[in-house]
Amino acid sequence: MTAQRDTIARWVASEILPHEVAVRRWLARSWGAALDVDDVVQEAYCRIAALGSIEHIENGRAYFFATARSIAADTFRRSKVAGAKAMTEIELCDVEDASPRADRSAEARQELLRIDRFLSTFSLTCRRVIELRRLQGLSQRETAERLGISEHSVENHVTRGIRRVMKMLADEDAAIDNREAASLDGN
């Protein structure tokens, strides 16, 4: 079991640790003062280090972000429940609107434009399949009928297209992180 622990420790050092700054920045930007970023990152490291195997993880960066997002959401939900019991009537009047904040809406629009830029490099059929399935919410059968292709082709286009988009996102994020790290080293 020690060899497995060593393997996981080396994997964390090479595949997770380099993304800590990006995760911290994202947590601070996304959640603000609603949670303690240090606690979330520490808990993410604990959960990842406690894994029995890393064989199922294709992208360490994405896994780190997903783990941190899950911990942040759990923490936020727990604090909302605990905080709701202690709220006075005056504090209830100051509860934030549940609709997305302007910065989150802008961030979502930017992310959609980014994905659209990636999709523009795909074949027309693959792009249309992803748009109909993921953006318009059509079923696999409806998408196949609308485009005049088999349901199997729809499934293949979605699977390959989403994988390609995820890789492009990860590659672009890594390039941004590398440029930011290089600019910090140069200062």
LUMROMI-919938 format. One record per residue: residue in one letter; x, y, z of N, C-alpha, C in turn; chain. Coordinates in pm, 1 decimal. Atoms other than C-alpha are relative to their C-alpha. Layout:
{'A', {X, Y, Z}, {X, Y, Z}, {X, Y, Z}, 'A'},
...
//
This chain:
{'M', {81.3, -119.4, 0.0}, {0.0, 0.0, 0.0}, {85.7, 125.9, 0.0}, 'A'},
{'T', {-88.9, -115.0, -3.4}, {295.4, 233.5, 56.0}, {37.3, 44.3, -140.6}, 'A'},
{'A', {-33.3, -34.0, 138.1}, {387.5, 219.1, -313.8}, {-114.8, 78.2, -63.8}, 'A'},
{'Q', {117.6, -70.3, 52.8}, {31.0, 326.9, -403.1}, {-6.1, 141.7, 56.9}, 'A'},
{'R', {-0.9, -132.1, -65.0}, {51.5, 617.7, -153.2}, {107.0, 88.4, -62.2}, 'A'},
{'D', {-108.3, -75.2, 63.2}, {385.4, 722.7, -303.2}, {-39.1, 44.5, -140.9}, 'A'},
{'T', {45.4, -32.5, 134.9}, {235.9, 709.9, -652.0}, {-99.4, 115.1, 3.8}, 'A'},
{'I', {99.6, -106.2, -12.4}, {-57.7, 923.7, -543.9}, {66.3, 130.8, 41.7}, 'A'},
{'A', {-69.7, -121.5, -44.5}, {172.2, 1169.4, -365.6}, {75.7, 65.1, -115.8}, 'A'},
{'R', {-72.0, -55.0, 116.0}, {388.1, 1208.4, -678.8}, {-98.2, 59.5, -100.4}, 'A'},
{'W', {101.2, -48.1, 93.4}, {75.8, 1246.9, -892.8}, {-57.9, 133.5, 48.5}, 'A'},
{'V', {51.4, -125.2, -55.9}, {-62.8, 1516.6, -659.1}, {102.0, 111.5, -21.1}, 'A'},
{'A', {-104.9, -101.0, 16.5}, {270.0, 1699.6, -673.0}, {11.1, 47.7, -144.6}, 'A'},
{'S', {-17.7, -39.2, 140.3}, {280.7, 1696.4, -1053.0}, {-128.5, 43.8, -69.2}, 'A'},
{'E', {125.1, -25.6, 71.2}, {-88.2, 1709.0, -1154.1}, {-99.2, 90.6, 73.7}, 'A'},
{'I', {94.3, -79.5, -79.6}, {-264.7, 1894.7, -871.0}, {64.4, 128.5, 50.7}, 'A'},
{'L', {-67.2, -114.1, -63.2}, {-22.3, 2123.7, -690.8}, {24.1, 118.2, -94.4}, 'A'},
{'P', {-23.4, -115.4, 88.6}, {64.8, 2334.5, -999.6}, {-124.7, 85.7, -25.0}, 'A'},
{'H', {123.9, -72.0, 27.5}, {-301.6, 2438.9, -1023.1}, {-58.7, 67.9, 123.8}, 'A'},
{'E', {53.1, -56.4, -124.2}, {-341.7, 2557.0, -663.1}, {-29.5, 149.1, -12.7}, 'A'},
{'V', {20.8, -144.9, 13.5}, {-302.1, 2925.7, -750.9}, {-127.5, 27.7, -79.5}, 'A'},
{'A', {119.5, -19.5, 82.8}, {-567.7, 2900.0, -1022.0}, {-126.5, -36.4, 77.1}, 'A'},
{'V', {116.3, 41.1, -79.6}, {-805.9, 2714.8, -788.2}, {-30.6, 105.2, 106.6}, 'A'},
{'R', {20.2, -103.7, -102.4}, {-753.3, 2970.3, -511.4}, {-60.5, 126.4, -61.4}, 'A'},
{'R', {50.3, -120.2, 67.8}, {-811.4, 3258.0, -753.5}, {-146.7, -19.1, -40.3}, 'A'},
{'W', {136.3, 28.5, 41.4}, {-1125.4, 3093.0, -891.5}, {-95.4, -3.1, 120.6}, 'A'},
{'L', {83.5, 5.5, -120.5}, {-1261.6, 3020.4, -542.1}, {-26.9, 140.4, 54.1}, 'A'},
{'A', {15.5, -136.3, -51.6}, {-1201.2, 3378.6, -428.2}, {-92.3, 81.5, -90.2}, 'A'},
{'R', {82.6, -74.3, 94.7}, {-1360.8, 3518.2, -744.2}, {-144.7, -50.0, 1.8}, 'A'},
{'S', {134.2, 58.2, 7.6}, {-1657.1, 3280.0, -740.7}, {-78.3, 7.9, 130.3}, 'A'},
{'W', {69.5, 11.5, -126.9}, {-1736.4, 3259.4, -369.9}, {25.4, 118.4, 93.4}, 'A'},
{'G', {-28.9, -118.5, -81.2}, {-1579.3, 3573.9, -223.8}, {20.3, -34.3, 146.2}, 'A'},
{'A', {-17.0, 16.2, -144.3}, {-1599.0, 3606.0, 152.5}, {-94.0, -105.3, 58.5}, 'A'},
{'A', {96.2, 98.1, -49.3}, {-1867.3, 3336.4, 175.5}, {67.6, -125.2, 55.6}, 'A'},
{'L', {-70.3, 117.0, -52.8}, {-1601.6, 3076.6, 253.2}, {147.7, 29.6, 16.2}, 'A'},
{'D', {-143.5, -12.6, -24.4}, {-1245.5, 3034.5, 370.0}, {72.5, -82.2, -106.3}, 'A'},
{'V', {-67.3, 65.7, 111.7}, {-1040.4, 2955.4, 59.1}, {104.9, -99.5, 50.2}, 'A'},
{'D', {-102.2, 90.0, -54.3}, {-758.0, 2804.0, 267.9}, {-61.4, -132.2, 46.1}, 'A'},
{'D', {67.1, 121.8, -46.9}, {-1001.4, 2558.1, 428.9}, {-43.9, -88.2, -116.2}, 'A'},
{'V', {47.7, 76.9, 115.3}, {-1146.4, 2455.0, 92.8}, {116.7, -69.9, -69.6}, 'A'},
{'V', {-116.6, 59.3, 66.3}, {-804.5, 2398.1, -63.8}, {57.0, -113.4, 84.6}, 'A'},
{'Q', {-51.8, 103.9, -89.1}, {-684.9, 2203.1, 240.7}, {-88.3, -124.7, -4.0}, 'A'},
{'E', {93.6, 113.4, 5.8}, {-997.3, 1985.0, 235.1}, {11.8, -72.3, -134.4}, 'A'},
{'A', {-15.8, 61.7, 132.1}, {-950.9, 1926.5, -139.7}, {125.4, -87.9, -2.6}, 'A'},
{'Y', {-121.7, 81.0, -6.5}, {-593.7, 1809.2, -81.1}, {-23.2, -126.0, 83.2}, 'A'},
{'C', {27.1, 116.8, -85.4}, {-713.8, 1579.7, 199.0}, {-82.6, -104.9, -75.1}, 'A'},
{'R', {84.2, 94.4, 73.9}, {-984.7, 1425.8, -19.2}, {77.6, -68.5, -111.5}, 'A'},
{'I', {-75.9, 57.9, 111.3}, {-752.1, 1376.3, -312.9}, {106.2, -95.9, 53.1}, 'A'},
{'A', {-102.8, 86.3, -58.1}, {-473.9, 1232.7, -94.3}, {-59.3, -128.5, 56.8}, 'A'},
{'A', {64.2, 117.4, -58.6}, {-723.4, 990.2, 61.3}, {-51.9, -98.1, -105.2}, 'A'},
{'L', {48.2, 89.3, 105.3}, {-814.5, 839.3, -275.9}, {77.1, -131.2, 2.9}, 'A'},
{'G', {-63.8, 130.4, 5.3}, {-744.4, 469.8, -303.1}, {72.1, -21.3, -131.9}, 'A'},
{'S', {-57.6, 14.7, 132.9}, {-660.0, 504.3, -671.1}, {-22.6, 129.8, -77.5}, 'A'},
{'I', {14.8, -117.4, 86.2}, {-610.2, 779.1, -928.6}, {-22.5, -42.0, -145.3}, 'A'},
{'E', {14.9, 55.6, 134.6}, {-665.6, 553.5, -1229.0}, {-116.5, 61.7, -76.2}, 'A'},
{'H', {120.6, -51.7, 62.9}, {-1009.9, 702.9, -1298.6}, {9.8, 147.0, -37.9}, 'A'},
{'I', {-11.9, -143.6, 22.4}, {-883.2, 1062.0, -1319.4}, {75.8, 25.4, -129.3}, 'A'},
{'E', {-61.9, -28.7, 128.9}, {-815.3, 1177.7, -1673.9}, {72.5, 134.3, 0.0}, 'A'},
{'N', {-55.1, -135.5, 1.1}, {-740.2, 1543.4, -1598.0}, {10.4, 48.5, 144.4}, 'A'},
{'G', {-21.7, -39.7, -139.3}, {-587.9, 1640.2, -1263.1}, {-52.9, 138.4, 29.7}, 'A'},
{'R', {48.4, -137.8, -18.8}, {-666.9, 2009.6, -1305.6}, {-152.2, 2.1, 14.0}, 'A'},
{'A', {146.5, 2.4, -3.6}, {-1033.7, 1943.6, -1379.2}, {-49.3, -67.8, 127.4}, 'A'},
{'Y', {40.5, 71.3, -121.4}, {-1054.3, 1698.6, -1088.9}, {18.3, 88.9, 123.3}, 'A'},
{'F', {-26.8, -91.8, -111.2}, {-899.7, 1954.0, -849.6}, {-108.7, 107.8, 5.9}, 'A'},
{'F', {104.6, -101.5, 3.2}, {-1146.2, 2222.4, -962.2}, {-134.9, -58.4, 42.4}, 'A'},
{'A', {128.1, 62.5, -35.2}, {-1441.8, 1982.7, -934.0}, {-6.5, -31.4, 149.1}, 'A'},
{'T', {-5.1, 30.1, -143.4}, {-1333.3, 1873.8, -586.0}, {-18.5, 127.7, 81.0}, 'A'},
{'A', {11.2, -128.2, -71.2}, {-1291.8, 2234.9, -471.4}, {-141.9, 56.1, -12.2}, 'A'},
{'R', {137.3, -49.2, 20.9}, {-1629.9, 2330.4, -622.8}, {-98.4, -75.6, 89.5}, 'A'},
{'S', {87.6, 81.9, -83.9}, {-1799.1, 2042.9, -440.8}, {12.6, 38.2, 147.7}, 'A'},
{'I', {-23.9, -37.6, -140.6}, {-1639.9, 2135.9, -107.4}, {-57.2, 139.1, 26.6}, 'A'},
{'A', {51.0, -136.4, -17.0}, {-1726.1, 2504.3, -156.0}, {-152.6, -0.4, 6.4}, 'A'},
{'A', {146.6, 6.5, -0.2}, {-2088.0, 2422.0, -238.1}, {-51.9, -61.1, 130.0}, 'A'},
{'D', {40.1, 62.7, -126.9}, {-2115.8, 2191.2, 64.4}, {16.5, 98.0, 115.6}, 'A'},
{'T', {-26.9, -97.1, -106.7}, {-1960.3, 2455.6, 288.9}, {-102.4, 111.6, -3.2}, 'A'},
{'F', {96.6, -108.9, 14.3}, {-2187.9, 2725.5, 152.8}, {-139.2, -44.5, 44.6}, 'A'},
{'R', {131.8, 51.3, -40.6}, {-2499.4, 2508.8, 196.2}, {-8.6, -14.3, 151.7}, 'A'},
{'R', {0.0, 15.6, -145.8}, {-2402.9, 2423.2, 555.0}, {-6.6, 134.7, 69.9}, 'A'},
{'S', {-0.2, -130.7, -65.6}, {-2334.5, 2786.5, 640.3}, {-133.5, 70.0, -19.0}, 'A'},
{'K', {131.9, -60.4, 21.4}, {-2664.9, 2895.4, 484.5}, {-101.6, -58.2, 97.2}, 'A'},
{'V', {93.9, 64.5, -90.9}, {-2855.7, 2640.2, 691.2}, {25.3, 46.1, 143.0}, 'A'},
{'A', {-33.8, -43.0, -135.7}, {-2671.3, 2728.4, 1011.6}, {-31.7, 147.4, 18.1}, 'A'},
{'G', {24.5, -143.2, -8.7}, {-2695.8, 3100.3, 937.9}, {-147.6, 34.0, -1.4}, 'A'},
{'A', {142.4, -29.4, 10.0}, {-3066.6, 3083.1, 859.5}, {-67.2, -7.3, 136.8}, 'A'},
{'K', {59.0, 14.0, -131.8}, {-3145.3, 2974.9, 1214.4}, {27.4, 122.5, 86.9}, 'A'},
{'A', {-39.9, -110.6, -86.0}, {-2965.0, 3274.8, 1362.5}, {-44.0, 136.4, -54.1}, 'A'},
{'M', {36.9, -127.5, 60.1}, {-3107.1, 3543.6, 1131.4}, {-116.1, 66.1, 72.8}, 'A'},
{'T', {111.5, -77.9, -54.9}, {-3324.3, 3816.4, 1271.8}, {-86.6, 46.4, -115.8}, 'A'},
{'E', {88.3, -48.8, 106.0}, {-3612.8, 3971.3, 1079.8}, {66.9, 109.3, -81.6}, 'A'},
{'I', {-68.9, -107.2, 72.0}, {-3399.6, 4272.9, 991.1}, {101.8, -59.7, -96.6}, 'A'},
{'E', {-99.0, 63.4, 86.6}, {-3126.3, 4048.2, 851.9}, {-66.9, -69.4, -118.2}, 'A'},
{'L', {71.0, 65.6, 109.2}, {-3385.3, 3860.0, 645.1}, {-30.7, 97.8, -112.6}, 'A'},
{'C', {26.6, -101.4, 101.8}, {-3459.4, 4187.0, 463.2}, {122.6, 24.1, -87.4}, 'A'},
{'D', {-123.4, -24.4, 73.6}, {-3095.4, 4203.2, 352.1}, {50.5, -122.9, -75.7}, 'A'},
{'V', {-41.3, 121.3, 69.6}, {-3086.0, 3855.3, 197.2}, {20.0, 31.7, -147.2}, 'A'},
{'E', {-34.3, -26.9, 139.3}, {-2921.6, 3865.0, -142.8}, {-99.3, -66.6, -93.4}, 'A'},
{'D', {88.4, 51.8, 103.3}, {-3138.7, 3813.2, -447.0}, {57.1, -129.6, -56.0}, 'A'},
{'A', {-46.1, 130.3, 49.3}, {-3121.0, 3456.4, -580.6}, {40.7, 3.8, -146.7}, 'A'},
{'S', {-38.0, -7.7, 141.0}, {-3077.4, 3573.6, -940.2}, {151.1, 20.7, -10.7}, 'A'},
{'P', {-145.5, -10.2, 14.5}, {-2723.2, 3560.4, -1076.4}, {47.3, 145.6, 7.6}, 'A'},
{'R', {-58.9, -133.9, -5.9}, {-2503.1, 3859.0, -999.2}, {51.4, 37.6, -138.4}, 'A'},
{'A', {-43.6, -49.7, 130.5}, {-2394.0, 4074.8, -1289.8}, {136.0, -57.3, -38.9}, 'A'},
{'D', {-132.3, 51.8, 33.2}, {-2033.7, 3956.3, -1266.2}, {-5.9, -147.1, -40.3}, 'A'},
{'R', {12.3, 142.5, 37.1}, {-2139.3, 3591.0, -1278.4}, {-65.6, -14.6, -136.7}, 'A'},
{'S', {63.4, 3.7, 131.9}, {-2366.3, 3657.5, -1576.6}, {101.5, 34.0, -107.7}, 'A'},
{'A', {-103.1, -39.3, 96.8}, {-2081.3, 3833.9, -1756.5}, {101.7, -111.2, -17.9}, 'A'},
{'E', {-96.0, 109.7, 6.1}, {-1843.8, 3550.5, -1669.3}, {-57.2, -117.3, -79.4}, 'A'},
{'A', {64.3, 109.7, 73.5}, {-2093.4, 3293.8, -1802.3}, {-6.3, 31.7, -149.4}, 'A'},
{'R', {3.1, -39.6, 140.9}, {-2133.9, 3491.6, -2127.4}, {138.6, -13.3, -62.5}, 'A'},
{'Q', {-136.6, 12.2, 51.7}, {-1755.9, 3506.8, -2168.1}, {37.4, -146.0, -21.9}, 'A'},
{'E', {-31.3, 143.0, 12.5}, {-1727.0, 3132.4, -2109.5}, {-73.6, -59.5, -120.3}, 'A'},
{'L', {76.1, 48.3, 114.4}, {-2001.7, 3068.0, -2366.6}, {64.6, 46.3, -130.6}, 'A'},
{'L', {-70.7, -49.6, 119.0}, {-1819.6, 3287.7, -2620.6}, {128.6, -78.3, -23.7}, 'A'},
{'R', {-123.0, 78.2, 8.9}, {-1500.7, 3096.9, -2545.0}, {-29.0, -138.1, -59.8}, 'A'},
{'I', {37.9, 132.2, 51.7}, {-1672.4, 2762.7, -2607.6}, {-45.3, 11.8, -144.7}, 'A'},
{'D', {44.8, -21.7, 137.4}, {-1836.0, 2902.3, -2922.3}, {120.4, 14.1, -93.9}, 'A'},
{'R', {-123.0, -14.5, 78.7}, {-1487.4, 2998.6, -3046.8}, {60.6, -138.1, -28.5}, 'A'},
{'F', {-52.8, 135.0, 20.1}, {-1374.6, 2637.6, -2995.4}, {-87.9, -77.9, -98.4}, 'A'},
{'L', {92.5, 72.9, 86.9}, {-1686.8, 2498.8, -3162.1}, {12.8, 43.6, -146.0}, 'A'},
{'S', {-12.8, -48.9, 137.6}, {-1620.5, 2714.9, -3468.0}, {108.7, -75.3, -77.2}, 'A'},
{'T', {-104.7, 77.7, 67.5}, {-1319.8, 2491.2, -3541.7}, {-47.5, -141.9, -34.8}, 'A'},
{'F', {53.2, 134.2, 23.2}, {-1538.4, 2177.0, -3552.9}, {-70.3, -6.2, -135.9}, 'A'},
{'S', {79.7, 17.1, 121.2}, {-1713.0, 2030.2, -3855.5}, {-140.6, 53.8, 26.8}, 'A'},
{'L', {133.6, -57.5, -14.8}, {-2056.1, 2180.2, -3920.0}, {-94.3, -98.1, 70.3}, 'A'},
{'T', {88.1, 99.6, -61.0}, {-2230.9, 1854.8, -3824.0}, {27.2, -12.8, 149.3}, 'A'},
{'C', {-35.4, 14.1, -141.5}, {-2041.9, 1817.2, -3496.1}, {-45.5, 123.0, 78.2}, 'A'},
{'R', {40.7, -124.0, -66.1}, {-2104.5, 2180.9, -3406.9}, {-151.0, 3.0, 19.9}, 'A'},
{'R', {147.1, -3.2, -9.0}, {-2478.3, 2155.0, -3483.7}, {-50.9, -102.3, 101.9}, 'A'},
{'V', {39.8, 103.3, -96.3}, {-2508.5, 1830.2, -3284.0}, {16.8, 52.5, 143.0}, 'A'},
{'I', {-26.0, -50.0, -135.3}, {-2350.5, 1989.7, -2976.3}, {-93.9, 115.6, 33.5}, 'A'},
{'E', {91.4, -112.0, -24.8}, {-2557.8, 2307.3, -3013.2}, {-141.8, -49.5, 30.2}, 'A'},
{'L', {136.9, 49.5, -19.1}, {-2884.2, 2114.7, -3044.8}, {-14.5, -79.4, 129.9}, 'A'},
{'R', {9.0, 85.3, -119.7}, {-2808.9, 1865.0, -2767.1}, {26.6, 78.0, 128.0}, 'A'},
{'R', {-44.5, -62.8, -124.8}, {-2627.1, 2080.6, -2509.4}, {-53.8, 139.7, 22.2}, 'A'},
{'L', {45.3, -137.8, -18.5}, {-2743.8, 2434.0, -2574.9}, {-151.6, 14.1, -11.7}, 'A'},
{'Q', {144.8, -9.6, 16.7}, {-3099.6, 2382.2, -2697.8}, {-75.3, -109.6, 74.7}, 'A'},
{'G', {61.6, 103.6, -82.6}, {-3164.5, 2068.7, -2492.9}, {-82.4, -102.9, -73.9}, 'A'},
{'L', {74.1, 101.4, 74.1}, {-3299.2, 1847.7, -2771.3}, {48.1, -139.5, 38.7}, 'A'},
{'S', {-37.7, 138.4, -28.9}, {-3301.5, 1473.7, -2717.4}, {88.7, -51.8, -112.3}, 'A'},
{'Q', {-85.7, 61.9, 101.1}, {-3066.9, 1245.9, -2906.6}, {-81.3, -31.4, -125.2}, 'A'},
{'R', {87.7, 35.2, 112.9}, {-3355.9, 1128.0, -3125.0}, {-40.3, 125.9, -77.8}, 'A'},
{'E', {40.9, -124.0, 66.8}, {-3477.1, 1483.6, -3199.2}, {115.8, 60.3, -79.5}, 'A'},
{'T', {-118.0, -52.6, 68.0}, {-3124.3, 1591.3, -3288.9}, {28.8, -80.2, -126.3}, 'A'},
{'A', {-24.8, 86.7, 115.6}, {-3076.8, 1291.9, -3519.2}, {-101.7, 27.4, -110.8}, 'A'},
{'E', {104.4, -25.9, 100.0}, {-3409.6, 1357.9, -3694.0}, {20.2, 135.4, -67.2}, 'A'},
{'R', {-16.6, -135.1, 54.8}, {-3341.3, 1729.0, -3735.6}, {118.2, 6.2, -96.7}, 'A'},
{'L', {-120.1, -6.2, 83.8}, {-2995.4, 1669.4, -3886.9}, {6.8, -111.1, -104.8}, 'A'},
{'G', {2.2, 109.1, 97.3}, {-3084.0, 1353.4, -4081.0}, {117.0, -96.0, 14.6}, 'A'},
{'I', {-107.8, 96.1, -27.5}, {-2819.2, 1137.3, -3914.4}, {-50.0, -100.7, 102.9}, 'A'},
{'S', {41.5, 102.9, -95.3}, {-2832.8, 829.2, -3693.6}, {20.7, 48.6, 143.4}, 'A'},
{'E', {-17.7, -32.8, -141.2}, {-2866.8, 850.7, -3315.8}, {140.8, -36.4, 46.0}, 'A'},
{'H', {-136.7, 40.0, -34.3}, {-2535.6, 667.2, -3292.1}, {99.3, 109.3, -39.7}, 'A'},
{'S', {-87.4, -109.7, 44.7}, {-2370.0, 946.1, -3492.3}, {-12.1, 119.8, 93.7}, 'A'},
{'V', {20.7, -110.3, -94.5}, {-2524.9, 1204.3, -3260.3}, {81.1, -26.6, 126.7}, 'A'},
{'E', {-72.0, 37.0, -122.3}, {-2383.8, 1019.6, -2959.4}, {150.9, 15.0, -18.2}, 'A'},
{'N', {-144.2, -9.8, 27.7}, {-2037.1, 996.3, -3118.3}, {45.1, 145.6, -11.4}, 'A'},
{'H', {-36.3, -141.1, 15.0}, {-2032.9, 1365.9, -3214.3}, {1.8, 70.6, 135.5}, 'A'},
{'V', {4.9, -64.2, -131.4}, {-2135.7, 1472.3, -2864.0}, {119.1, -43.4, 83.9}, 'A'},
{'T', {-109.7, 52.2, -81.9}, {-1881.7, 1247.7, -2693.0}, {133.9, 57.4, -45.3}, 'A'},
{'R', {-128.5, -50.7, 50.8}, {-1590.5, 1344.7, -2916.2}, {8.7, 151.8, 10.5}, 'A'},
{'G', {-0.4, -145.3, -4.0}, {-1691.1, 1709.2, -2932.7}, {19.6, 55.0, 140.2}, 'A'},
{'I', {-13.0, -46.6, -138.2}, {-1727.9, 1754.1, -2557.9}, {140.9, -28.0, 51.5}, 'A'},
{'R', {-138.6, 30.6, -40.3}, {-1395.0, 1578.6, -2496.9}, {97.1, 100.6, -60.0}, 'A'},
{'R', {-89.6, -94.3, 68.0}, {-1229.5, 1805.1, -2750.9}, {-11.9, 139.9, 61.8}, 'A'},
{'V', {20.2, -131.0, -63.5}, {-1383.1, 2119.3, -2597.4}, {66.7, 1.8, 137.4}, 'A'},
{'M', {-60.6, 6.1, -133.3}, {-1275.2, 2009.2, -2247.8}, {152.8, 6.4, -8.9}, 'A'},
{'K', {-145.6, -3.9, 17.6}, {-920.0, 1950.3, -2371.5}, {44.5, 140.0, -40.9}, 'A'},
{'M', {-35.3, -134.7, 43.7}, {-913.9, 2287.7, -2546.6}, {-8.7, 98.5, 117.5}, 'A'},
{'L', {13.1, -86.0, -118.3}, {-1038.6, 2457.1, -2229.1}, {118.2, -20.1, 94.6}, 'A'},
{'A', {-111.7, 30.6, -91.1}, {-776.5, 2280.2, -2016.9}, {131.7, 52.0, -56.5}, 'A'},
{'D', {-124.4, -47.0, 61.8}, {-499.0, 2360.9, -2266.3}, {10.5, 152.0, 6.2}, 'A'},
{'E', {-1.9, -146.4, -4.0}, {-597.1, 2727.3, -2284.6}, {20.8, 50.6, 142.5}, 'A'},
{'D', {-17.6, -38.9, -140.5}, {-626.1, 2754.5, -1904.8}, {144.1, -23.0, 45.5}, 'A'},
{'A', {-139.1, 28.6, -36.5}, {-284.8, 2591.2, -1864.5}, {93.7, 103.7, -60.8}, 'A'},
{'A', {-83.7, -101.4, 65.3}, {-133.9, 2835.6, -2114.1}, {-10.8, 133.4, 73.5}, 'A'},
{'I', {20.7, -124.1, -75.9}, {-287.1, 3128.7, -1923.0}, {74.4, -7.2, 132.6}, 'A'},
{'D', {-69.4, 16.8, -128.2}, {-156.6, 2991.8, -1592.6}, {151.5, 9.6, -18.1}, 'A'},
{'N', {-144.2, -4.5, 26.3}, {190.1, 2946.3, -1744.5}, {46.1, 142.6, -27.1}, 'A'},
{'R', {-36.3, -139.6, 27.8}, {191.6, 3304.6, -1876.8}, {-2.6, 81.3, 128.6}, 'A'},
{'E', {8.7, -73.9, -126.7}, {78.3, 3436.0, -1537.0}, {116.9, -36.0, 92.1}, 'A'},
{'A', {-111.9, 42.8, -83.9}, {341.8, 3230.2, -1356.6}, {130.2, 60.6, -51.9}, 'A'},
{'A', {-121.1, -57.2, 59.2}, {609.3, 3350.9, -1599.6}, {7.9, 149.5, 27.6}, 'A'},
{'S', {-3.0, -144.4, -27.6}, {505.8, 3712.2, -1549.6}, {29.4, 27.1, 147.1}, 'A'},
{'L', {-31.2, -14.8, -141.2}, {521.8, 3666.0, -1171.1}, {147.3, -25.8, 25.6}, 'A'},
{'D', {-141.6, 31.0, -15.2}, {866.7, 3511.9, -1199.7}, {87.7, 111.5, -55.6}, 'A'},
{'G', {-76.3, -106.0, 62.9}, {979.7, 3799.4, -1420.3}, {0.0, 128.5, 79.7}, 'A'},
{'N', {8.1, -124.5, -79.4}, {880.8, 4065.0, -1165.0}, {93.1, 0.4, 115.5}, 'A'},
//
